[in-house]
Amino acid sequence: MYQKYKHFPNEQHTTLDELCDEFKVRKSDRHTATGDAFITALIFLKLKKKLSI
């Protein structure tokens, strides 16, 4: 979704840390299963809103 939002080619990858910086999401509990899942969910919701879907 982020690649589509930024019009990046499919080969370009973005790290979760980069996404946190882009969407201003705190990196608390980073590198734990629950922390990474929670951060991913927050970024998903913000990205979904930006894409109007």
Distance bins in CASP14 RR format, pairs under 12 A and 6 or more apart:
PFRMAT RR
TARGET T0000
AUTHOR 0000-0000-0000
RMODE 2
METHOD distances of the structure
MODEL  1
1 8 0 0 0 0 0 1 0 0 0 0 0
1 14 0 0 0 0 0 1 0 0 0 0 0
1 19 0 0 0 0 0 1 0 0 0 0 0
1 23 0 0 0 0 0 1 0 0 0 0 0
1 40 0 0 0 0 0 1 0 0 0 0 0
1 43 0 0 0 0 1 0 0 0 0 0 0
1 44 1 0 0 1 0 0 0 0 0 0 0
1 45 0 0 0 0 0 1 0 0 0 0 0
1 46 0 0 0 0 0 1 0 0 0 0 0
1 47 1 0 1 0 0 0 0 0 0 0 0
1 48 1 0 0 1 0 0 0 0 0 0 0
1 49 0 0 0 0 0 1 0 0 0 0 0
1 50 0 0 0 0 1 0 0 0 0 0 0
1 51 1 0 0 1 0 0 0 0 0 0 0
1 52 0 0 0 0 0 1 0 0 0 0 0
1 53 0 0 0 0 1 0 0 0 0 0 0
2 8 1 0 0 1 0 0 0 0 0 0 0
2 10 0 0 0 0 0 1 0 0 0 0 0
2 12 0 0 0 0 1 0 0 0 0 0 0
2 13 0 0 0 0 1 0 0 0 0 0 0
2 14 1 0 1 0 0 0 0 0 0 0 0
2 15 0 0 0 0 0 1 0 0 0 0 0
2 16 0 0 0 0 0 1 0 0 0 0 0
2 18 0 0 0 0 1 0 0 0 0 0 0
2 19 1 0 0 1 0 0 0 0 0 0 0
2 20 0 0 0 0 0 1 0 0 0 0 0
2 22 1 0 0 1 0 0 0 0 0 0 0
2 23 0 0 0 0 1 0 0 0 0 0 0
2 40 0 0 0 0 0 1 0 0 0 0 0
2 43 0 0 0 0 1 0 0 0 0 0 0
2 44 0 0 0 0 1 0 0 0 0 0 0
2 46 0 0 0 0 0 1 0 0 0 0 0
2 47 1 0 0 1 0 0 0 0 0 0 0
2 48 0 0 0 0 0 1 0 0 0 0 0
2 50 0 0 0 0 1 0 0 0 0 0 0
2 51 0 0 0 0 1 0 0 0 0 0 0
3 9 1 0 0 1 0 0 0 0 0 0 0
3 10 1 0 0 1 0 0 0 0 0 0 0
3 11 0 0 0 0 1 0 0 0 0 0 0
3 12 1 0 0 1 0 0 0 0 0 0 0
3 13 0 0 0 0 1 0 0 0 0 0 0
3 14 1 0 0 1 0 0 0 0 0 0 0
3 19 0 0 0 0 0 1 0 0 0 0 0
3 47 0 0 0 0 0 1 0 0 0 0 0
3 51 0 0 0 0 0 1 0 0 0 0 0
4 10 0 0 0 0 1 0 0 0 0 0 0
4 12 0 0 0 0 0 1 0 0 0 0 0
4 14 0 0 0 0 0 1 0 0 0 0 0
4 47 0 0 0 0 1 0 0 0 0 0 0
4 48 0 0 0 0 0 1 0 0 0 0 0
4 50 0 0 0 0 0 1 0 0 0 0 0
4 51 1 0 0 1 0 0 0 0 0 0 0
4 53 0 0 0 0 0 1 0 0 0 0 0
5 14 0 0 0 0 0 1 0 0 0 0 0
5 19 0 0 0 0 0 1 0 0 0 0 0
5 22 0 0 0 0 1 0 0 0 0 0 0
5 23 0 0 0 0 0 1 0 0 0 0 0
5 43 0 0 0 0 0 1 0 0 0 0 0
5 44 0 0 0 0 0 1 0 0 0 0 0
5 46 0 0 0 0 0 1 0 0 0 0 0
5 47 1 0 0 1 0 0 0 0 0 0 0
5 48 0 0 0 0 1 0 0 0 0 0 0
5 49 0 0 0 0 0 1 0 0 0 0 0
5 50 1 0 0 1 0 0 0 0 0 0 0
5 51 1 0 1 0 0 0 0 0 0 0 0
5 52 0 0 0 0 0 1 0 0 0 0 0
5 53 0 0 0 0 0 1 0 0 0 0 0
6 12 0 0 0 0 1 0 0 0 0 0 0
6 13 0 0 0 0 0 1 0 0 0 0 0
6 14 0 0 0 0 1 0 0 0 0 0 0
6 18 0 0 0 0 0 1 0 0 0 0 0
6 19 0 0 0 0 0 1 0 0 0 0 0
6 22 0 0 0 0 1 0 0 0 0 0 0
6 23 0 0 0 0 0 1 0 0 0 0 0
6 47 0 0 0 0 0 1 0 0 0 0 0
6 50 0 0 0 0 0 1 0 0 0 0 0
6 51 0 0 0 0 0 1 0 0 0 0 0
8 14 1 0 0 1 0 0 0 0 0 0 0
8 18 0 0 0 0 0 1 0 0 0 0 0
12 18 0 0 0 0 0 1 0 0 0 0 0
13 19 0 0 0 0 0 1 0 0 0 0 0
14 20 0 0 0 0 0 1 0 0 0 0 0
14 21 0 0 0 0 0 1 0 0 0 0 0
14 22 0 0 0 0 1 0 0 0 0 0 0
14 23 0 0 0 0 0 1 0 0 0 0 0
14 43 0 0 0 0 0 1 0 0 0 0 0
14 47 0 0 0 0 0 1 0 0 0 0 0
15 21 0 0 0 0 1 0 0 0 0 0 0
15 22 0 0 0 0 0 1 0 0 0 0 0
15 27 0 0 0 0 0 1 0 0 0 0 0
15 30 0 0 0 0 0 1 0 0 0 0 0
15 31 0 0 0 0 0 1 0 0 0 0 0
15 36 0 0 0 0 0 1 0 0 0 0 0
15 39 0 0 0 0 0 1 0 0 0 0 0
15 40 0 0 0 0 0 1 0 0 0 0 0
15 43 0 0 0 0 0 1 0 0 0 0 0
16 22 0 0 0 0 0 1 0 0 0 0 0
16 23 0 0 0 0 0 1 0 0 0 0 0
16 25 0 0 0 0 1 0 0 0 0 0 0
16 27 0 0 0 0 1 0 0 0 0 0 0
16 29 0 0 0 0 0 1 0 0 0 0 0
16 30 1 0 0 1 0 0 0 0 0 0 0
16 31 0 0 0 0 1 0 0 0 0 0 0
16 35 0 0 0 0 0 1 0 0 0 0 0
16 36 1 0 0 1 0 0 0 0 0 0 0
16 37 0 0 0 0 0 1 0 0 0 0 0
16 38 0 0 0 0 0 1 0 0 0 0 0
16 39 1 0 0 1 0 0 0 0 0 0 0
16 40 1 0 0 1 0 0 0 0 0 0 0
16 41 0 0 0 0 0 1 0 0 0 0 0
16 42 0 0 0 0 0 1 0 0 0 0 0
16 43 1 0 0 1 0 0 0 0 0 0 0
16 44 0 0 0 0 0 1 0 0 0 0 0
17 23 0 0 0 0 0 1 0 0 0 0 0
17 25 0 0 0 0 0 1 0 0 0 0 0
17 26 0 0 0 0 0 1 0 0 0 0 0
17 27 1 0 0 1 0 0 0 0 0 0 0
17 30 1 0 0 1 0 0 0 0 0 0 0
17 31 0 0 0 0 1 0 0 0 0 0 0
17 36 0 0 0 0 0 1 0 0 0 0 0
17 39 0 0 0 0 1 0 0 0 0 0 0
17 40 0 0 0 0 0 1 0 0 0 0 0
17 43 0 0 0 0 0 1 0 0 0 0 0
18 25 0 0 0 0 0 1 0 0 0 0 0
18 27 0 0 0 0 0 1 0 0 0 0 0
18 39 0 0 0 0 0 1 0 0 0 0 0
18 43 0 0 0 0 0 1 0 0 0 0 0
19 25 1 0 0 1 0 0 0 0 0 0 0
19 27 0 0 0 0 0 1 0 0 0 0 0
19 30 0 0 0 0 0 1 0 0 0 0 0
19 36 0 0 0 0 0 1 0 0 0 0 0
19 39 0 0 0 0 1 0 0 0 0 0 0
19 40 0 0 0 0 1 0 0 0 0 0 0
19 41 0 0 0 0 0 1 0 0 0 0 0
19 42 0 0 0 0 1 0 0 0 0 0 0
19 43 1 0 1 0 0 0 0 0 0 0 0
19 44 0 0 0 0 1 0 0 0 0 0 0
19 46 0 0 0 0 1 0 0 0 0 0 0
19 47 0 0 0 0 1 0 0 0 0 0 0
20 26 1 0 0 1 0 0 0 0 0 0 0
20 27 1 0 1 0 0 0 0 0 0 0 0
20 28 0 0 0 0 1 0 0 0 0 0 0
20 29 0 0 0 0 0 1 0 0 0 0 0
20 30 1 0 0 1 0 0 0 0 0 0 0
20 35 0 0 0 0 0 1 0 0 0 0 0
20 36 0 0 0 0 0 1 0 0 0 0 0
20 38 0 0 0 0 0 1 0 0 0 0 0
20 39 1 0 0 1 0 0 0 0 0 0 0
20 40 0 0 0 0 1 0 0 0 0 0 0
20 42 0 0 0 0 1 0 0 0 0 0 0
20 43 1 0 0 1 0 0 0 0 0 0 0
20 46 0 0 0 0 0 1 0 0 0 0 0
21 27 0 0 0 0 1 0 0 0 0 0 0
21 39 0 0 0 0 0 1 0 0 0 0 0
21 43 0 0 0 0 0 1 0 0 0 0 0
22 43 0 0 0 0 1 0 0 0 0 0 0
22 46 0 0 0 0 1 0 0 0 0 0 0
22 47 0 0 0 0 1 0 0 0 0 0 0
22 50 0 0 0 0 0 1 0 0 0 0 0
23 39 0 0 0 0 1 0 0 0 0 0 0
23 40 0 0 0 0 0 1 0 0 0 0 0
23 41 0 0 0 0 0 1 0 0 0 0 0
23 42 1 0 0 1 0 0 0 0 0 0 0
23 43 1 0 1 0 0 0 0 0 0 0 0
23 44 0 0 0 0 1 0 0 0 0 0 0
23 45 0 0 0 0 1 0 0 0 0 0 0
23 46 1 0 1 0 0 0 0 0 0 0 0
23 47 1 0 0 1 0 0 0 0 0 0 0
23 48 0 0 0 0 0 1 0 0 0 0 0
23 49 0 0 0 0 0 1 0 0 0 0 0
23 50 0 0 0 0 1 0 0 0 0 0 0
24 39 0 0 0 0 0 1 0 0 0 0 0
24 42 0 0 0 0 1 0 0 0 0 0 0
24 43 0 0 0 0 0 1 0 0 0 0 0
24 46 0 0 0 0 1 0 0 0 0 0 0
25 35 0 0 0 0 0 1 0 0 0 0 0
25 36 0 0 0 0 0 1 0 0 0 0 0
25 38 0 0 0 0 1 0 0 0 0 0 0
25 39 1 0 1 0 0 0 0 0 0 0 0
25 40 0 0 0 0 1 0 0 0 0 0 0
25 41 0 0 0 0 1 0 0 0 0 0 0
25 42 1 0 1 0 0 0 0 0 0 0 0
25 43 1 0 1 0 0 0 0 0 0 0 0
25 44 0 0 0 0 0 1 0 0 0 0 0
25 45 0 0 0 0 0 1 0 0 0 0 0
25 46 1 0 0 1 0 0 0 0 0 0 0
25 47 0 0 0 0 0 1 0 0 0 0 0
26 35 0 0 0 0 0 1 0 0 0 0 0
26 38 0 0 0 0 0 1 0 0 0 0 0
26 39 0 0 0 0 1 0 0 0 0 0 0
26 42 0 0 0 0 1 0 0 0 0 0 0
26 43 0 0 0 0 0 1 0 0 0 0 0
27 35 0 0 0 0 1 0 0 0 0 0 0
27 36 0 0 0 0 1 0 0 0 0 0 0
27 38 0 0 0 0 0 1 0 0 0 0 0
27 39 1 0 0 1 0 0 0 0 0 0 0
27 40 0 0 0 0 0 1 0 0 0 0 0
27 42 0 0 0 0 0 1 0 0 0 0 0
27 43 0 0 0 0 0 1 0 0 0 0 0
28 34 0 0 0 0 0 1 0 0 0 0 0
28 35 1 0 0 1 0 0 0 0 0 0 0
28 36 0 0 0 0 0 1 0 0 0 0 0
28 38 0 0 0 0 1 0 0 0 0 0 0
28 39 0 0 0 0 1 0 0 0 0 0 0
28 42 0 0 0 0 0 1 0 0 0 0 0
29 35 1 1 0 0 0 0 0 0 0 0 0
29 36 1 0 0 1 0 0 0 0 0 0 0
29 37 0 0 0 0 1 0 0 0 0 0 0
29 38 1 0 0 1 0 0 0 0 0 0 0
29 39 1 0 0 1 0 0 0 0 0 0 0
29 40 0 0 0 0 0 1 0 0 0 0 0
29 42 0 0 0 0 0 1 0 0 0 0 0
30 36 1 0 0 1 0 0 0 0 0 0 0
30 37 0 0 0 0 0 1 0 0 0 0 0
30 38 0 0 0 0 0 1 0 0 0 0 0
30 39 1 0 0 1 0 0 0 0 0 0 0
30 40 0 0 0 0 0 1 0 0 0 0 0
31 37 0 0 0 0 0 1 0 0 0 0 0
31 39 0 0 0 0 0 1 0 0 0 0 0
32 38 0 0 0 0 1 0 0 0 0 0 0
32 39 0 0 0 0 1 0 0 0 0 0 0
33 39 0 0 0 0 0 1 0 0 0 0 0
33 40 0 0 0 0 0 1 0 0 0 0 0
34 40 0 0 0 0 0 1 0 0 0 0 0
34 41 0 0 0 0 0 1 0 0 0 0 0
35 41 0 0 0 0 1 0 0 0 0 0 0
35 42 0 0 0 0 0 1 0 0 0 0 0
35 43 0 0 0 0 0 1 0 0 0 0 0
36 42 0 0 0 0 0 1 0 0 0 0 0
36 43 0 0 0 0 0 1 0 0 0 0 0
37 43 0 0 0 0 0 1 0 0 0 0 0
37 44 0 0 0 0 0 1 0 0 0 0 0
38 44 0 0 0 0 0 1 0 0 0 0 0
38 45 0 0 0 0 0 1 0 0 0 0 0
39 45 0 0 0 0 0 1 0 0 0 0 0
39 46 0 0 0 0 0 1 0 0 0 0 0
40 46 0 0 0 0 0 1 0 0 0 0 0
40 47 0 0 0 0 0 1 0 0 0 0 0
41 47 0 0 0 0 0 1 0 0 0 0 0
41 48 0 0 0 0 0 1 0 0 0 0 0
42 48 0 0 0 0 0 1 0 0 0 0 0
42 49 0 0 0 0 0 1 0 0 0 0 0
43 49 0 0 0 0 0 1 0 0 0 0 0
43 50 0 0 0 0 0 1 0 0 0 0 0
44 50 0 0 0 0 0 1 0 0 0 0 0
44 51 0 0 0 0 0 1 0 0 0 0 0
44 53 0 0 0 0 0 1 0 0 0 0 0
45 51 0 0 0 0 0 1 0 0 0 0 0
45 53 0 0 0 0 0 1 0 0 0 0 0
47 53 0 0 0 0 1 0 0 0 0 0 0
END
